[in-house]
Amino acid sequence: MATPTPMGAVRVERVRGRSALTRCFARYPLKLIAPSRVGPSSCDAVWLYALTYGGGIVSGDTVSCTVSVGDGCTAAITTQASTKVYKAVGSKCSEQLLEARVGEDALLAVIPDPVTCFSTARYHQKQVFHVSVNSNLVLVDWFTSGRYESGERWDFSFYKSVNHIFLGDQPLFIDSTLLEQSSSYSIAERMREYNVVAMVVLLGPKLRDIQDKMQDEVRKLMSGQLRPPTAGGSLYTTRSQRPRRPPLVASCSPFGRTGTGMVARVAAVSTELAYIFLRHHLAALEPFLGAPPYAAS
Protein backbone atom coordinates (compact mmCIF):
# COMPACT_ATOMS: atom_id res chain seq x y z
CA MET A 1 0.00 0.00 0.00
CA ALA A 2 1.66 3.22 -1.17
CA THR A 3 1.97 6.06 1.34
CA PRO A 4 0.37 9.25 -0.06
CA THR A 5 0.92 12.80 1.15
CA PRO A 6 -0.83 13.01 4.54
CA MET A 7 -4.27 14.65 4.57
CA GLY A 8 -3.77 15.58 8.20
CA ALA A 9 -0.88 16.61 10.41
CA VAL A 10 -0.91 17.12 14.17
CA ARG A 11 1.83 18.32 16.50
CA VAL A 12 1.57 18.63 20.29
CA GLU A 13 4.41 20.39 22.15
CA ARG A 14 5.15 21.92 25.55
CA VAL A 15 4.20 25.59 25.59
CA ARG A 16 4.57 27.48 28.90
CA GLY A 17 4.77 24.21 30.74
CA ARG A 18 1.61 22.66 29.26
CA SER A 19 0.66 20.40 26.36
CA ALA A 20 -0.43 22.57 23.45
CA LEU A 21 -1.56 21.98 19.89
CA THR A 22 1.04 23.75 17.75
CA ARG A 23 -0.07 22.33 14.43
CA CYS A 24 -3.43 21.00 13.27
CA PHE A 25 -3.86 20.66 9.51
CA ALA A 26 -6.46 18.66 7.61
CA ARG A 27 -7.84 18.61 4.09
CA TYR A 28 -10.81 16.93 2.48
CA PRO A 29 -12.12 14.35 3.24
CA LEU A 30 -10.48 14.46 6.70
CA LYS A 31 -11.56 16.93 9.36
CA LEU A 32 -9.92 17.45 12.76
CA ILE A 33 -11.74 19.13 15.63
CA ALA A 34 -9.81 20.35 18.68
CA PRO A 35 -12.13 21.34 21.55
CA SER A 36 -10.83 24.14 23.74
CA ARG A 37 -11.06 21.98 26.84
CA VAL A 38 -12.06 18.44 27.81
CA GLY A 39 -12.24 17.90 31.55
CA PRO A 40 -10.96 20.25 34.29
CA SER A 41 -8.61 23.11 33.44
CA SER A 42 -5.96 21.55 35.67
CA CYS A 43 -5.66 18.55 33.35
CA ASP A 44 -2.76 18.75 30.90
CA ALA A 45 -4.11 16.97 27.81
CA VAL A 46 -4.92 17.87 24.22
CA TRP A 47 -7.97 16.18 22.66
CA LEU A 48 -8.65 15.75 18.95
CA TYR A 49 -11.71 14.40 17.15
CA ALA A 50 -11.05 12.90 13.72
CA LEU A 51 -13.94 12.59 11.27
CA THR A 52 -14.62 12.50 7.57
CA TYR A 53 -17.03 14.57 5.53
CA GLY A 54 -20.03 12.46 4.61
CA GLY A 55 -19.73 10.42 7.79
CA GLY A 56 -17.63 7.63 6.33
CA ILE A 57 -14.93 6.48 3.93
CA VAL A 58 -15.89 6.11 0.28
CA SER A 59 -14.61 3.20 -1.80
CA GLY A 60 -11.17 4.01 -3.21
CA ASP A 61 -10.49 6.87 -0.76
CA THR A 62 -7.38 7.01 1.43
CA VAL A 63 -7.43 8.99 4.66
CA SER A 64 -3.97 9.57 6.14
CA CYS A 65 -2.62 11.50 9.11
CA THR A 66 0.65 12.06 10.95
CA VAL A 67 0.83 12.81 14.68
CA SER A 68 3.74 14.01 16.82
CA VAL A 69 3.46 14.15 20.60
CA GLY A 70 6.45 15.93 22.13
CA ASP A 71 8.37 15.04 25.28
CA GLY A 72 6.23 15.25 28.41
CA CYS A 73 3.00 15.95 26.49
CA THR A 74 -0.37 14.18 26.58
CA ALA A 75 -2.79 13.80 23.67
CA ALA A 76 -5.94 11.83 22.93
CA ILE A 77 -7.35 11.12 19.48
CA THR A 78 -10.91 9.89 19.20
CA THR A 79 -13.98 10.01 16.93
CA GLN A 80 -17.55 11.25 17.29
CA ALA A 81 -19.10 7.98 16.07
CA SER A 82 -18.15 4.72 14.40
CA THR A 83 -16.07 4.95 11.23
CA LYS A 84 -18.36 3.79 8.42
CA VAL A 85 -16.81 2.14 5.38
CA TYR A 86 -19.19 2.29 2.44
CA LYS A 87 -19.81 -0.38 -0.20
CA ALA A 88 -16.93 -1.17 -2.53
CA VAL A 89 -16.95 -0.15 -6.16
CA GLY A 90 -15.40 -3.09 -7.97
CA SER A 91 -12.14 -4.08 -6.26
CA LYS A 92 -11.40 -0.61 -4.87
CA CYS A 93 -10.34 -0.53 -1.21
CA SER A 94 -10.99 2.17 1.39
CA GLU A 95 -7.84 2.95 3.39
CA GLN A 96 -6.83 4.69 6.59
CA LEU A 97 -3.20 5.40 7.50
CA LEU A 98 -1.82 6.80 10.75
CA GLU A 99 1.83 7.42 11.64
CA ALA A 100 2.60 8.73 15.12
CA ARG A 101 5.66 9.61 17.16
CA VAL A 102 5.49 9.65 20.94
CA GLY A 103 8.23 11.43 22.87
CA GLU A 104 9.90 10.71 26.21
CA ASP A 105 7.49 10.66 29.15
CA ALA A 106 4.67 11.51 26.69
CA LEU A 107 1.27 9.82 26.46
CA LEU A 108 -0.77 9.25 23.32
CA ALA A 109 -4.22 7.65 23.56
CA VAL A 110 -5.80 6.53 20.28
CA ILE A 111 -9.33 5.70 21.39
CA PRO A 112 -11.74 5.74 18.42
CA ASP A 113 -15.18 4.26 18.08
CA PRO A 114 -15.28 1.04 16.05
CA VAL A 115 -14.97 0.62 12.30
CA THR A 116 -18.23 -0.55 10.70
CA CYS A 117 -17.98 -1.97 7.20
CA PHE A 118 -21.06 -2.01 4.99
CA SER A 119 -21.97 -4.94 2.75
CA THR A 120 -19.27 -5.69 0.08
CA ALA A 121 -16.92 -3.07 1.61
CA ARG A 122 -13.16 -3.50 1.27
CA TYR A 123 -11.05 -1.82 3.97
CA HIS A 124 -7.34 -1.62 4.80
CA GLN A 125 -5.95 0.21 7.82
CA LYS A 126 -2.33 0.66 8.88
CA GLN A 127 -1.10 2.40 12.03
CA VAL A 128 2.59 2.85 12.83
CA PHE A 129 3.85 4.19 16.16
CA HIS A 130 7.42 5.27 16.95
CA VAL A 131 8.09 5.35 20.69
CA SER A 132 10.94 5.98 23.10
CA VAL A 133 11.93 3.98 26.18
CA ASN A 134 9.62 5.97 28.49
CA SER A 135 6.83 6.69 26.01
CA ASN A 136 3.26 5.76 26.90
CA LEU A 137 0.70 4.55 24.38
CA VAL A 138 -2.94 3.52 24.58
CA LEU A 139 -4.29 2.02 21.37
CA VAL A 140 -7.81 0.72 20.84
CA ASP A 141 -8.39 -0.92 17.46
CA TRP A 142 -11.81 -2.47 16.95
CA PHE A 143 -14.48 -3.25 14.41
CA THR A 144 -18.02 -4.58 14.19
CA SER A 145 -19.72 -7.10 11.92
CA GLY A 146 -21.48 -4.24 10.15
CA ARG A 147 -25.04 -2.96 10.53
CA TYR A 148 -25.97 -6.21 12.26
CA GLU A 149 -29.05 -4.80 13.97
CA SER A 150 -30.46 -4.27 10.45
CA GLY A 151 -29.55 -7.78 9.37
CA GLU A 152 -26.27 -6.87 7.62
CA ARG A 153 -23.78 -9.10 9.41
CA TRP A 154 -20.19 -9.91 8.35
CA ASP A 155 -21.18 -9.10 4.76
CA PHE A 156 -18.11 -7.06 3.87
CA SER A 157 -15.61 -8.53 1.40
CA PHE A 158 -12.25 -7.65 2.94
CA TYR A 159 -10.95 -6.19 6.20
CA LYS A 160 -7.31 -5.78 7.17
CA SER A 161 -5.83 -3.84 10.08
CA VAL A 162 -2.08 -3.63 10.71
CA ASN A 163 -0.47 -2.12 13.82
CA HIS A 164 3.28 -1.67 14.20
CA ILE A 165 5.11 -0.21 17.21
CA PHE A 166 8.82 0.59 16.88
CA LEU A 167 11.24 1.36 19.71
CA GLY A 168 13.89 3.31 17.88
CA ASP A 169 14.45 1.28 14.72
CA GLN A 170 13.57 -2.04 16.40
CA PRO A 171 10.10 -3.61 16.07
CA LEU A 172 8.41 -3.87 19.47
CA PHE A 173 4.90 -4.97 18.49
CA ILE A 174 3.71 -6.24 15.10
CA ASP A 175 0.08 -7.21 14.66
CA SER A 176 -2.17 -7.89 11.69
CA THR A 177 -5.86 -8.81 11.50
CA LEU A 178 -7.30 -10.11 8.23
CA LEU A 179 -10.86 -11.17 7.44
CA GLU A 180 -11.76 -12.13 3.89
CA GLN A 181 -14.70 -13.99 2.42
CA SER A 182 -13.79 -17.48 1.27
CA SER A 183 -15.47 -20.12 -0.86
CA SER A 184 -15.21 -22.67 1.96
CA TYR A 185 -16.47 -20.70 4.97
CA SER A 186 -17.93 -17.20 5.11
CA ILE A 187 -16.74 -14.69 7.71
CA ALA A 188 -20.11 -15.02 9.47
CA GLU A 189 -19.67 -18.79 9.81
CA ARG A 190 -16.22 -18.34 11.30
CA MET A 191 -17.25 -15.57 13.72
CA ARG A 192 -20.29 -17.48 15.05
CA GLU A 193 -22.46 -15.25 17.27
CA TYR A 194 -19.79 -12.60 17.92
CA ASN A 195 -20.31 -9.17 16.33
CA VAL A 196 -17.41 -7.14 17.72
CA VAL A 197 -13.66 -7.74 17.80
CA ALA A 198 -11.37 -5.38 19.73
CA MET A 199 -7.70 -5.04 20.57
CA VAL A 200 -6.34 -2.84 23.36
CA VAL A 201 -2.63 -2.06 23.63
CA LEU A 202 -1.19 -0.48 26.78
CA LEU A 203 2.47 0.48 26.74
CA GLY A 204 4.67 2.45 29.10
CA PRO A 205 5.47 3.05 32.78
CA LYS A 206 2.50 5.39 33.41
CA LEU A 207 0.11 2.60 32.45
CA ARG A 208 1.61 -0.22 34.53
CA ASP A 209 -1.12 -0.14 37.20
CA ILE A 210 -3.86 -0.16 34.54
CA GLN A 211 -2.18 -3.13 32.84
CA ASP A 212 -1.93 -5.10 36.07
CA LYS A 213 -5.54 -4.45 37.02
CA MET A 214 -6.87 -5.34 33.57
CA GLN A 215 -4.91 -8.60 33.45
CA ASP A 216 -6.14 -9.57 36.91
CA GLU A 217 -9.78 -8.76 36.16
CA VAL A 218 -9.75 -10.48 32.76
CA ARG A 219 -8.24 -13.59 34.34
CA LYS A 220 -11.01 -13.66 36.94
CA LEU A 221 -13.70 -12.95 34.35
CA MET A 222 -12.67 -15.80 32.09
CA SER A 223 -12.25 -18.17 35.03
CA GLY A 224 -15.83 -17.38 35.99
CA GLN A 225 -17.02 -18.11 32.45
CA LEU A 226 -15.93 -21.72 32.91
CA ARG A 227 -18.29 -22.20 35.86
CA PRO A 228 -22.07 -22.71 35.62
CA PRO A 229 -23.88 -19.33 35.50
CA THR A 230 -25.26 -17.99 38.77
CA ALA A 231 -28.36 -15.94 39.40
CA GLY A 232 -26.24 -12.86 40.02
CA GLY A 233 -24.68 -12.83 36.56
CA SER A 234 -21.72 -10.57 35.80
CA LEU A 235 -20.85 -7.16 34.44
CA TYR A 236 -21.21 -8.44 30.87
CA THR A 237 -24.34 -10.60 31.25
CA THR A 238 -27.22 -9.56 29.00
CA ARG A 239 -30.88 -9.68 29.94
CA SER A 240 -31.65 -12.05 27.08
CA GLN A 241 -31.10 -15.79 27.32
CA ARG A 242 -27.45 -16.68 27.86
CA PRO A 243 -25.87 -17.90 24.60
CA ARG A 244 -24.05 -21.21 24.33
CA ARG A 245 -20.76 -19.36 24.39
CA PRO A 246 -19.89 -16.48 26.76
CA PRO A 247 -21.27 -13.12 25.53
CA LEU A 248 -17.79 -11.65 25.89
CA VAL A 249 -14.42 -13.38 25.82
CA ALA A 250 -11.09 -11.70 26.51
CA SER A 251 -7.41 -12.44 26.95
CA CYS A 252 -4.33 -10.46 27.98
CA SER A 253 -0.68 -10.99 27.03
CA PRO A 254 2.48 -9.01 27.87
CA PHE A 255 4.94 -8.01 25.17
CA GLY A 256 8.35 -6.38 25.04
CA ARG A 257 11.63 -7.60 26.50
CA THR A 258 10.76 -6.44 30.00
CA GLY A 259 7.00 -6.82 29.66
CA THR A 260 6.44 -3.06 29.49
CA GLY A 261 3.53 -3.56 27.08
CA MET A 262 0.30 -5.52 27.23
CA VAL A 263 -2.24 -6.44 24.57
CA ALA A 264 -5.82 -7.41 25.37
CA ARG A 265 -8.08 -9.06 22.79
CA VAL A 266 -11.84 -9.07 23.07
CA ALA A 267 -14.75 -10.61 21.18
CA ALA A 268 -18.33 -9.65 22.11
CA VAL A 269 -21.79 -10.43 20.85
CA SER A 270 -22.74 -6.73 20.85
CA THR A 271 -21.17 -3.30 20.58
CA GLU A 272 -22.75 -2.40 23.92
CA LEU A 273 -20.81 -5.13 25.74
CA ALA A 274 -17.55 -4.02 24.11
CA TYR A 275 -18.20 -0.43 25.18
CA ILE A 276 -18.83 -1.62 28.75
CA PHE A 277 -15.51 -3.49 28.74
CA LEU A 278 -13.56 -0.51 27.39
CA ARG A 279 -15.31 2.01 29.61
CA HIS A 280 -14.61 -0.06 32.71
CA HIS A 281 -10.98 -0.95 32.06
CA LEU A 282 -9.88 2.44 30.68
CA ALA A 283 -11.64 4.57 33.31
CA ALA A 284 -8.33 4.90 35.17
CA LEU A 285 -7.03 7.08 32.30
CA GLU A 286 -9.21 9.97 33.49
CA PRO A 287 -6.45 11.57 35.64
CA PHE A 288 -4.18 11.68 32.57
CA LEU A 289 -6.76 12.72 29.96
CA GLY A 290 -9.20 14.78 32.02
CA ALA A 291 -12.13 12.58 31.03
CA PRO A 292 -12.72 8.82 30.95
CA PRO A 293 -12.64 7.21 27.49
CA TYR A 294 -15.97 5.99 26.11
CA ALA A 295 -17.93 7.71 28.87
CA ALA A 296 -21.66 7.00 28.56
CA SER A 297 -23.49 9.96 27.02
C-alpha positions in Angstrom: 0.0 0.0 0.0 1.7 3.2 -1.2 2.0 6.1 1.3 0.4 9.2 -0.1 0.9 12.8 1.1 -0.8 13.0 4.5 -4.3 14.6 4.6 -3.8 15.6 8.2 -0.9 16.6 10.4 -0.9 17.1 14.2 1.8 18.3 16.5 1.6 18.6 20.3 4.4 20.4 22.1 5.1 21.9 25.6 4.2 25.6 25.6 4.6 27.5 28.9 4.8 24.2 30.7 1.6 22.7 29.3 0.7 20.4 26.4 -0.4 22.6 23.4 -1.6 22.0 19.9 1.0 23.8 17.8 -0.1 22.3 14.4 -3.4 21.0 13.3 -3.9 20.7 9.5 -6.5 18.7 7.6 -7.8 18.6 4.1 -10.8 16.9 2.5 -12.1 14.4 3.2 -10.5 14.5 6.7 -11.6 16.9 9.4 -9.9 17.5 12.8 -11.7 19.1 15.6 -9.8 20.3 18.7 -12.1 21.3 21.6 -10.8 24.1 23.7 -11.1 22.0 26.8 -12.1 18.4 27.8 -12.2 17.9 31.5 -11.0 20.2 34.3 -8.6 23.1 33.4 -6.0 21.5 35.7 -5.7 18.6 33.3 -2.8 18.8 30.9 -4.1 17.0 27.8 -4.9 17.9 24.2 -8.0 16.2 22.7 -8.7 15.7 18.9 -11.7 14.4 17.1 -11.1 12.9 13.7 -13.9 12.6 11.3 -14.6 12.5 7.6 -17.0 14.6 5.5 -20.0 12.5 4.6 -19.7 10.4 7.8 -17.6 7.6 6.3 -14.9 6.5 3.9 -15.9 6.1 0.3 -14.6 3.2 -1.8 -11.2 4.0 -3.2 -10.5 6.9 -0.8 -7.4 7.0 1.4 -7.4 9.0 4.7 -4.0 9.6 6.1 -2.6 11.5 9.1 0.7 12.1 11.0 0.8 12.8 14.7 3.7 14.0 16.8 3.5 14.2 20.6 6.5 15.9 22.1 8.4 15.0 25.3 6.2 15.3 28.4 3.0 15.9 26.5 -0.4 14.2 26.6 -2.8 13.8 23.7 -5.9 11.8 22.9 -7.4 11.1 19.5 -10.9 9.9 19.2 -14.0 10.0 16.9 -17.6 11.3 17.3 -19.1 8.0 16.1 -18.1 4.7 14.4 -16.1 5.0 11.2 -18.4 3.8 8.4 -16.8 2.1 5.4 -19.2 2.3 2.4 -19.8 -0.4 -0.2 -16.9 -1.2 -2.5 -16.9 -0.1 -6.2 -15.4 -3.1 -8.0 -12.1 -4.1 -6.3 -11.4 -0.6 -4.9 -10.3 -0.5 -1.2 -11.0 2.2 1.4 -7.8 3.0 3.4 -6.8 4.7 6.6 -3.2 5.4 7.5 -1.8 6.8 10.7 1.8 7.4 11.6 2.6 8.7 15.1 5.7 9.6 17.2 5.5 9.7 20.9 8.2 11.4 22.9 9.9 10.7 26.2 7.5 10.7 29.1 4.7 11.5 26.7 1.3 9.8 26.5 -0.8 9.2 23.3 -4.2 7.7 23.6 -5.8 6.5 20.3 -9.3 5.7 21.4 -11.7 5.7 18.4 -15.2 4.3 18.1 -15.3 1.0 16.1 -15.0 0.6 12.3 -18.2 -0.6 10.7 -18.0 -2.0 7.2 -21.1 -2.0 5.0 -22.0 -4.9 2.7 -19.3 -5.7 0.1 -16.9 -3.1 1.6 -13.2 -3.5 1.3 -11.0 -1.8 4.0 -7.3 -1.6 4.8 -5.9 0.2 7.8 -2.3 0.7 8.9 -1.1 2.4 12.0 2.6 2.9 12.8 3.9 4.2 16.2 7.4 5.3 17.0 8.1 5.3 20.7 10.9 6.0 23.1 11.9 4.0 26.2 9.6 6.0 28.5 6.8 6.7 26.0 3.3 5.8 26.9 0.7 4.6 24.4 -2.9 3.5 24.6 -4.3 2.0 21.4 -7.8 0.7 20.8 -8.4 -0.9 17.5 -11.8 -2.5 17.0 -14.5 -3.3 14.4 -18.0 -4.6 14.2 -19.7 -7.1 11.9 -21.5 -4.2 10.1 -25.0 -3.0 10.5 -26.0 -6.2 12.3 -29.1 -4.8 14.0 -30.5 -4.3 10.5 -29.5 -7.8 9.4 -26.3 -6.9 7.6 -23.8 -9.1 9.4 -20.2 -9.9 8.3 -21.2 -9.1 4.8 -18.1 -7.1 3.9 -15.6 -8.5 1.4 -12.3 -7.6 2.9 -11.0 -6.2 6.2 -7.3 -5.8 7.2 -5.8 -3.8 10.1 -2.1 -3.6 10.7 -0.5 -2.1 13.8 3.3 -1.7 14.2 5.1 -0.2 17.2 8.8 0.6 16.9 11.2 1.4 19.7 13.9 3.3 17.9 14.4 1.3 14.7 13.6 -2.0 16.4 10.1 -3.6 16.1 8.4 -3.9 19.5 4.9 -5.0 18.5 3.7 -6.2 15.1 0.1 -7.2 14.7 -2.2 -7.9 11.7 -5.9 -8.8 11.5 -7.3 -10.1 8.2 -10.9 -11.2 7.4 -11.8 -12.1 3.9 -14.7 -14.0 2.4 -13.8 -17.5 1.3 -15.5 -20.1 -0.9 -15.2 -22.7 2.0 -16.5 -20.7 5.0 -17.9 -17.2 5.1 -16.7 -14.7 7.7 -20.1 -15.0 9.5 -19.7 -18.8 9.8 -16.2 -18.3 11.3 -17.3 -15.6 13.7 -20.3 -17.5 15.1 -22.5 -15.2 17.3 -19.8 -12.6 17.9 -20.3 -9.2 16.3 -17.4 -7.1 17.7 -13.7 -7.7 17.8 -11.4 -5.4 19.7 -7.7 -5.0 20.6 -6.3 -2.8 23.4 -2.6 -2.1 23.6 -1.2 -0.5 26.8 2.5 0.5 26.7 4.7 2.4 29.1 5.5 3.1 32.8 2.5 5.4 33.4 0.1 2.6 32.5 1.6 -0.2 34.5 -1.1 -0.1 37.2 -3.9 -0.2 34.5 -2.2 -3.1 32.8 -1.9 -5.1 36.1 -5.5 -4.5 37.0 -6.9 -5.3 33.6 -4.9 -8.6 33.5 -6.1 -9.6 36.9 -9.8 -8.8 36.2 -9.8 -10.5 32.8 -8.2 -13.6 34.3 -11.0 -13.7 36.9 -13.7 -12.9 34.3 -12.7 -15.8 32.1 -12.2 -18.2 35.0 -15.8 -17.4 36.0 -17.0 -18.1 32.5 -15.9 -21.7 32.9 -18.3 -22.2 35.9 -22.1 -22.7 35.6 -23.9 -19.3 35.5 -25.3 -18.0 38.8 -28.4 -15.9 39.4 -26.2 -12.9 40.0 -24.7 -12.8 36.6 -21.7 -10.6 35.8 -20.9 -7.2 34.4 -21.2 -8.4 30.9 -24.3 -10.6 31.2 -27.2 -9.6 29.0 -30.9 -9.7 29.9 -31.6 -12.0 27.1 -31.1 -15.8 27.3 -27.4 -16.7 27.9 -25.9 -17.9 24.6 -24.1 -21.2 24.3 -20.8 -19.4 24.4 -19.9 -16.5 26.8 -21.3 -13.1 25.5 -17.8 -11.6 25.9 -14.4 -13.4 25.8 -11.1 -11.7 26.5 -7.4 -12.4 26.9 -4.3 -10.5 28.0 -0.7 -11.0 27.0 2.5 -9.0 27.9 4.9 -8.0 25.2 8.3 -6.4 25.0 11.6 -7.6 26.5 10.8 -6.4 30.0 7.0 -6.8 29.7 6.4 -3.1 29.5 3.5 -3.6 27.1 0.3 -5.5 27.2 -2.2 -6.4 24.6 -5.8 -7.4 25.4 -8.1 -9.1 22.8 -11.8 -9.1 23.1 -14.8 -10.6 21.2 -18.3 -9.7 22.1 -21.8 -10.4 20.9 -22.7 -6.7 20.8 -21.2 -3.3 20.6 -22.7 -2.4 23.9 -20.8 -5.1 25.7 -17.6 -4.0 24.1 -18.2 -0.4 25.2 -18.8 -1.6 28.7 -15.5 -3.5 28.7 -13.6 -0.5 27.4 -15.3 2.0 29.6 -14.6 -0.1 32.7 -11.0 -0.9 32.1 -9.9 2.4 30.7 -11.6 4.6 33.3 -8.3 4.9 35.2 -7.0 7.1 32.3 -9.2 10.0 33.5 -6.4 11.6 35.6 -4.2 11.7 32.6 -6.8 12.7 30.0 -9.2 14.8 32.0 -12.1 12.6 31.0 -12.7 8.8 31.0 -12.6 7.2 27.5 -16.0 6.0 26.1 -17.9 7.7 28.9 -21.7 7.0 28.6 -23.5 10.0 27.0 
